[in-house]
Amino acid sequence: MWTDNETELDFLNFTGVADTVAEIVVQAQAQPISIGVSGAWGVGKSSMIRLIRRSLGRRENSEFIFVEFNAWLYQGYDDARAALMEVIASTLATEAENRKKGVEKAKEFLERINWFRLAKLVAGSAVSLSVGLPPVGLLGELWGLGQRVASGGIDQQAVGEMEHAASGVAGAASGLLAAKKSTSPPKEIHALRQNFEETLEAMGVTLVVLIDDLDRCLPETTISTLEAIRLFLFLKNTAFVIAADDAMIKHAVRRHFQDVDDDLVTNYFDKLVQLPIRVPPLGTQEVRAYMMLLFVEKSGLDASIREEIRAKVCEQLGKTWQGKRVDRAFLQSLYGTFSNELIGQFDTADRLAPLMATASGIAGNPRLIKRFLNALSIRMAISKAHGVGVDEAVLAKMLLFERLGNLKAYAALTKAVAENDQGKPVFLAEWEERANAGETLELPPPWDDPFIQEWLTLSPRLAGRDLRGVLYVSREHAPLITPEDRLSSDAADLLTALLEHPDMAAGLKDRLTKVARAEMTVIMDRLLDRARQEQEWGVPPILEACMVAAEADPPQGSRVGAFLAGRPAAQIQPNIVPKIGDQPWARAVFDAWDKVAGLSRPVKAAIKRWREDGNIAV
């Protein structure tokens, strides 16, 4: 399995781009600069950010302080604008203490940031009261307790709660604000910017702020973060590197500032980003190299050998414009004793790379490629665990069809396999023969898809292969319905609907409650098989299907809970906590996660809130 996290290991020869960005920051010579690293979801923006930081960190005679900020982690739990300001201020204060330079300026800057925090706390409650709404935050807590007293609901517990809330407000005020005699937001903003510049100058450093995952955020979080960035932009000794899909950022601007034309949206973005850079798209050579290096990473070879191979592959990628190739033969020339298994995986990469680079469902996206290989790895593991003899090349070809082909055509293929006594899709024989002969096929619906024409040319040919084992280990997508499954016609239809449209599962709940217990167990088996493909456990659609099935048949809830409790800590996202928080099996899941090393701070905070009040607003 390959984790879906950013990395400093360059498998795509992106280091040259990262070094260029780093050189631009260095050559700015303390003049402010903002750089946008753009690209679609999953193309490697986060890894590019890591490579840029690494490149800057290696520069001699340059003093940089780095702040990494992921706005998505704060969404729903903190104001992104205030959070970014506080992260910057806290980092400067810590660095100033460590360097013994600019300490007083850094402390003053932190106090000013705290003033903004308090201003937001008080102003938010004042605005709420002015329009007749109960205030929020700490003052809101006092307000609510006061209402209990006024309505005659006073008791010793209420008195204790009021004392605690009052001390909380006082504590927040004293911690956030050193007394200021007379001030106003415009004066504070000007003083804040001036103090910020003076702090960096006194410390003799350039602050490099690396913003990531903006394109994952809701529009209001995106705009809040951009407004905080704007507060610090174009000040001396600063560099902002913003990684986001520019199309998603423009969408957020358009949603937030309603009734503005496209020119104003573009101007807003252009004023924030001086130098836009796109992550290079991947061609067949890069996709092939990426897949091969992923296989090398998990091969068990010594780290020094893996690094040597990686460096030489990236060097070769830099020469592909000269006609150089990265393929199995090139990899074998780098190291003479690869295992037969690894050589077979190189062959798989050789065969799949052209389609992975061009098919619209993947289009050379590194994250999707990694997920494809993870699914392939999982299914091979299932085949070994169940003693099913599955050829990896056959499984890879079928998985490619499953992911990128027409769903109705895939359903027809699985139906033909299930109905054949030997599990062979014999009807493919003529098509495979003609496609490999270079003929252009005129196929009937639902097979009239350009992807299928190219897929038919991939080796191995499938017409004479028994595919029942392949479909058995691939049940999480299109179930191989056989008499042994003991599913009625209605239950089989429900399973197919849950797998194809898991986000619409709620509408099937009434029908699911009428399904027999034994059939619900089979349905949950298939849903959990599908769920194992997910690499991020926020609120993927398959979770909705699992929860609805568990509500229809409560004993299945413990199975869902046990499955979630076993997810790796790196996969767990904070928004899953309010999603499952009202389920009867949720407490056991949260207890298990609390014991897992590496659980992120936002997830811990979400669980803590759930324990305090059992309800978290999404």
N, C-alpha and C positions, 0 to 999 in steps of 0.2 A: 504494500500500500504506500502511496505517496501523499504526504500531507498537502493541504490546500493553503499553505501559508507563503508569504513573501520570503525571499531568500537572497543571500549575497552570492550564491553559487550561480555563475553566469553560464547557462546552457545555450544561449542564443546569440552570443557575441554582441550583447548590448553594452559591454564595458566601454566600447569606443564612444557611444552616445553619452553615457554617464560621464566619462572623462571630459567630453566637450562641454557639457553643462557645468561641471566643476571648474573648468578653466574660465568660463564666462564669469562665474562668481568671483574667482580670484582676480581676473583682469578688471573687474568693476572697481577695485581698489577703494573699498568702503562706501562707494556710491550705492544708493538703494537699487535693488533689482527684484523683479518678480518673474518667475518662470512657470509656465503651465505645462505639465506633462499630461498629454491627452491621449485618449484611446478608449475603445469600448471595454465593457466589463470582461475581466479575465485575461486581458492581453499582456499583462505584466507591469502595470504602472507601479504597483507597490514594490515589486522587486527592483524596478528602475530607481525608485526613491532610495532604497537601501544601497544600491550601487553608487548613486551620487554621493550619499553620505560617506561611504567607504573611500571614494576617490578624494573627497575634500579632506578627510581625516589623514590621508597620506601625504598631503601637501606640506612641504617644508616652509618654514618662515611665515606661516599663516596661522592666525589664531581664530578658531571658530568655536562657538557654542551652539549646540544643536538642541532643538526642541521638536519632538515628534508628536503630532496631534492627530488623533483619529476621531473626527466629529461623530461618526456613527455610534461609537461606544457610549457617548453621552446622551444620545437621543432618547428622550423620555425620562431621563433621570437627572439632568442638570441643564441649565441654560448654556448652550454651546458657546455663545459669545463670551459670557462671564467665565466659563471654564477655560477657554483658550487664553484669555487675559491673565487668569490666575496661574496657569501652567507656565506662561512666559515669565511672569513676575517671580514665581517661586524658583524657577530655574536660575534666573539672574541672581536672586538673593543667595542661593546656595553656592553658585559659582564664585560670586564676589567674596563670600566667606572663605572658600577654599583657596582663592588666588590672593587674598588679602589686598584687593584693589577694588575701589569704588563701592565699599561696603555701605557707607551712609547713603549714597545715591540709590543703591539697590533697595535699601530698606524704605526709603522715601517712596520709591516707585511702587513697592508692594503695598504701602499704606494707601496710596492713591487708588490702586486697583480695588482694595478693600472698601474704599469709600463708594466706588461704583456698585459694589456688591450690596452694600447697605442701602444705597439710594434705591436700588431695584426692589429690595425687600420692603421698604417703607412705602415707596411710590405705588407698588403693586397693590398693597392693601388700601391705600388712600383712594386710588382709582376705583377699586371694587366698591368701597363704601359710598363713593360719590354717585354711583349709578344704581345703588340699592341692592348690591350683591354682597354676600358675606366675604370678608377678606380671606386671603390664602396664606400659606406658610405659617411661621410662628405666631404672627399676629392673628391669623385666622384661627389658630388653636385656642388662643385666649378668647377670641370672640365667641367661638362655639361653646366654651365652658361657661362664659358669662351668660349666654342664652339659657343654659341649663339651670343656672342659679335663679335667673329672672322668672323662669317658669315653675319654680318651686321644687326643682330637682336637686337641691343642694344636699350633699352628704359629705362624710369625712373624705371619701375617695375623691369627690369633685374638688374639695379644698386642696387636697394634696396635688391633684393634677394642675390646678391653677397656679400653685406655687412653683411647680416644676416648669410650666410653660412660661411664666413670667421671668423666671431665672434664665430660661432659654433665650428669650428676647433680649434681656439685659446682657447675657453673655455674648450673643451674636453681635450686639451693637458695640460692646467694648472690644471685642476681638476684631471687628471689621473696620472700626473707625477710631483713629486717634483724633481727639477733639480739634475741630477747625472752627475758627471764629466766624468767618463769613465766606461763603463760596457759592458756586452755581455750576450746573453742568457744562456750559460753554467754557467757563474759566478752567474747570477741572480738566476738560479735554485738552485744552491748549497746554496747561501745565503738565499733564500726563505725557504728551508727546515730547515736550521739551525735556522733561525729567528722564524719559526713556533714552533719548539721544545722549544726554549727559552721562547716564549710567554706562552705556556702551563705550563712550569715549574714555571715561575714567578707567574702565576695565581693559581697554585696548583690545577689544575683540569685535568680531562680526557675528551677529546672531543669524543663524540659518534655521528658519522655521519650515518644517516638512509637514505639509497638510495632506492627509490621505483619506480615501473612502468618502469624499464629499458626495459622489454620485450614488452612494447607497442611501443617503439621508432623505427624509421628507423635505419638501420645499422650504418649510419654515426653519428647519435646522440648517439647511444649506445657506439660506440668506443670513441667518444669525451669525454663522461662522464667517461668511464673506464680509459682513459688516465689521466684525472684530478685526479681520485681516486689514480691511481698509483703514482702520484706526491707526495701524502701525506702518502702513505702506509708505514708501517714498521718504523714509527717514534714514539718515546716514547709518552706515554699519549694519544694514539689514539685508537679508536675502530671503525671499519667500519662494518655496517650490511647492506648487499646488498640483496634486495628482487627481485628475477627475476627467470623466467623459464630458467634453465641452458641450455636447448636445444636451446632456442631462442638466448641466448648470444653467444653460439658457432656458431650458424648460422650467426650472425652479424660479428663475427671474421673471419669466412670463407669467407664472402662476401667482407669484407674490405681488408683483406690480401689475395689477390687472389693467386691461385696456391700453397697453402700450404697444407700439408697432415694433416690427422686427429690427429696425435700425437702432432703436433705443436699447433693445435687449442686447444687440451685438456691441453697442458702445459701452454698456455697463461692463460686459465681460472684458472687452479690450482695455478698458481703463484699469482693471485689476491685474491683467496679465500682459506684461510688456513683451515677453518672448515665449510664444507658443511652440511646443515641440511635441510631435506625435510619436508614440511608440511604434517602431517599424513593424509593418505587417509581415507575417511569415509566409514564405513560399515553400515549395516542396522540399527543397534542400534543408531549410531550417526546421521544418516539421519532422523530417526524417532524423536529423541530428538530435533534436529535442527528445524524440521517443527513444532513440538508442542510448542517449546519456541517462535518461530515466531508468532504463533497464540496467545500465552499468552501475548506477547509484545503489540499486538493490541487489547487486550480484554477489556480494560478499568479498569482493576484491579489496585489497589493502587500500586505505585512504590515499596514500601517496601515489599508488598506481591509478586510482580513479581520478585524482587531480591532474596527473600527467596526461591522461586520455582527454579529460575535459579541456585542458588548455590547448591541446593539439587540434581537437575538433573545432574549437572557436577560431583558432588560427586558420584552419582550412575554410571555415565559413567566410572569413574575410577575403578569400580568394575565389569564391564561387563565380564572381563576375568574370573571372579569367577562364571559366570552364572547368574548374576543379569541382570534385564531387565528394560529398560525405555519404557513404553507403557502407554496406557490410564489408566489402573488400577493403575499403579504407580503414575501417575500424580494426579489422584483423591484421592490417599492416602495422598497427600501433602496438599490438600485444599478441604474442603468438600462441598463447595457451588459454584462450577463452573456453569455457565449458560448452558442451553441446547444447545445453538448455539456453544459454545466452546467445549462441549463434542462431538458434531457432528464433529467438526473440528479435534479433537483428533482421532476420528474414521477414518476420511479421511487420516490422517497421518499414522495410523496403516496399512491401506490397501495399500497405495501407496509406503511406504518406501522401501519394498523389490525391486520393479521395479526401483525406483528412484536411488537406490544404485548400481544396476547391469546393467541397460540398457545403451548401448553405447552412446546414445544421451545426457545423463545427468551424469551417472557414479559417483553419489554422490558429484557432484560439487556444493558447497554452493551457488555460484552466479546464476547458472542455476536453482537450486531449488527455490531460491528467485524469479527469474523471472517467473518461472512456477506458483508460488503462486500468484504473482502480476497479471498475466494474468487471473487466476481463480477469483481473487477478482474483477477485472475489469468487467469480464463477468457476475458475480453475480450482480454487481451494475447495469449493463445494463439491466439485466433481471428484476430487481426491478423497474428501471426507466420506462421501457416499459410495465410493468404489465405482463410479461411473467413468468408463473409458472415453474421455473427450479429447479430441485433437485440438490443440490451442489455435491452429490456423483456421480450422473449421469454425470454432467458437468465435474467433475474432471477426470472421466474415459475416456470420449471422448477427453478431452484436452490432456491427456496422449497419446492417440492413435495418435492424430493430430501431436504432437511434436516428437514422437519416432517411429511411425509405418511407413510402406511403403506408400508413397504418392499416388500411384495408388490404393492401397487397401482403403485408406481413401476416395479417390474420388469415388470409387465404393460404399462405404458405404453411402456417402451423396447422391449419385444418387439413391440408393435403397430407402432411406428415402423419397426423393422428389417424387418418383414415386408411393409410397404406399399411399393409400387414408387416412390412419390413421397415417402416418409418422412412421411406425414401421419397423425395419430391421428384418423381420421374418426369413430370411434365417440364422440368427445367432443361432436360437434356438437349432438345433441339435449340432452345434459345442460347444456351451456353456454347454450343457448337458454332452457331452462326455468329454470335458476338465475338468469339475468339478468332473467327475467320475474318473479322473486320467488317462484317455486314452491318448496315443500319437497320435496326428492327422496328417494325410497326406493331407495337404490342397493344392489346386491348386494355381498357380500364379494368382495374386500378393500376395496371402495370405500366401504363404509358407515362413514365417518369424518366427524364434523362439520367438521373442517378442510377436507375436500375440497369440501363444499358452498360454503364461503366462498371457497375458492381458485378455483372455477369462475367466480365473478363478477368476478375480477380481469381487467383488460384487459392485453394483447390476448388475444382468443380464439385458441385453438391448433388447433382441428379442421382448419382449412384451411392450416396452416403446415407447411412442410417442416422437420422438427426434426432431421434427420440431422446438420446442422452443429452444433447445440446439443449433441447427445449425443456428438459427436466430441470436443468440447472439454471434456466432462464425464466423460470415461472413468474418472477416478480413483475414482468411486463405483460406478456400475453400468455395466460395460463394454458398449459397443455391439458385440456379437459378430457379425461378418459373415464370409463366406468368405475375405475378404482377410486376416483376422487369422491364418489358418493355425493355429488352435487346435483340437486334438482335443476331443472331448466331455469327456474326463477333465480335460484342461488347463483348459478353460473352467470346469468345476465347481470346480477348485482355485482359480482366480483369483477367482471369486465368493466362495468361502469365505474366502480371505485378506483380501478387501476388507471383507466383512461382519463377520468375527470375527478380526481380526488378532492379538488377544491369545491365540488358541488355535492359532496357526500351528505350534507345535512338534509337535503331533499329526499334521501333514500332511507332515512332512519325508520320511518313507519314500516316500510317493507322489510327492513332488516330484522325488526323485532319479531316477525313471523317466521323467520328462518330457523330450522332445527339447530339445537346446540352443536351437534356433530358437524354440521355444515358451517356454522359460524367459526368453529375451530379451524377448518380448512381455509376459510376466507381470511382469518387473521394470520394464518401461516403465510399466505401469499402477500398480504399487506406488509408484514414485517420483513419478508424477503426483499420487497421493493424498498422499504425504508433503509435497509442496510447500504443502499447505494448513496444515500445522502452524506455529504461531507460537512455540512453546516446545519446545526440544530438550533435555528431560530424558529420560524414557523413555516417549514416547507409544506406544500399542499398535502403530501402523503400523511402528515401528522393529523390533519383534519379527518382524513378517512379512517385512520386508526382510532381516533377518539370517538367518532360517531359509531363505529362498530362496537367499541367497548361500552358505550352508553346503551346500545341496543341489546347487548349481552354482557352484563356487568362482570361476570367471571373473566372475561377477556381483558378487563382493565389491568389486572395484576400482571398480565403478559406485556402489555404496553409499558407499564411502569418499570418492569424488570429490564426491558429493552432500552428505555431511555436512561435508566440508571447506569447502564454499561457503556454509554457513549463516552469517547475520549474527551477530556476536559477542554482541549483546544477547539472542539467542534461546537461546544455549548455557547449559545448567544443569550443575552439577557432577556430578549423579548419572548423567549419560550416560557419564562416563569409566569407572567400573567396569563399566558395562553392556557396552561394546564393547571393553574393555581386552584381552580375550584373543583378539580377532579378528586374523588375519594382516595386515589392512589398517589396523589401528588406529594404528600408529606414523606413517604418512603423514598421517592425519587430525590427530593431535596436533601434528605438526610444522607443519602448515598453520595450525592455531589459534594456535600460539605466535607466529606472525607477524601475527596480526590485531589491530588496535588496538581497545581497548575491552573486551577479554576480562576477565571478572570475576575478582577475587582468589580466590574459592573454586574456580573452574574451574582457574586456574593451579596452585593448591595440589594439586588432585586429579591433574593431569597430572604434577606434580613427584613425587608419591608413586608414581604408576605407573612413572615412569622409574626410581625408586630400587628398587622391589621387584616391579613388574609385577603387583601384586595389591592390590586395595583392598577391604576388607570393606564391604559395603553396610549 
